[in-house]
Amino acid sequence: QVHFVESGGTSVHPGGSLSLSCSASGYIDNRYCTGWFRQAPGKEREGVATIDGDGSTVYADSVEGRFTVSRDNSRRTLYLQMNNLKPEDTAMYYCATAAYLCEFWIQHPNPPELRRPNFWGQGTQVTVSS
């Protein structure tokens, strides 16, 4: 029902900044949690930053103070501003929406209900290296 397209990822040096965008098509329930998730090769998917229907945000401890998630409902776009990037931020970044509490979902990014084909889109690659 909802399709997301992520963009903005590229290769940067440590300490650099990037802005990611996620454009949505189709119906979005504004009560749902929406957020950014990432996955590095050989590692589990992890929650990065979420924003709920009230505009409240939750961040992973590893990005707190460096990343900022925001949205523009009129443009149907989700954003992730990333500052002071570190090599450990290297991953494929995905956006998604689901009917979970953000505080739960960011800590449990891959519940059984989401283990279905094509739930996650193509993502956008962020690489941080010297």
Secondary structure, DSSP 8 states (H G I E B T S, - for coil): --EEEEE---EE-TT--EEEEEEEES---TTSEEEEEEE-TTS--EEEEEE-TTS-EEE-TTTTTTEEEEEEGGGTEEEEEE-S--GGG-EEEEEEEESS-HHHHTTS-S-GGG-STTSS---EEEEE--
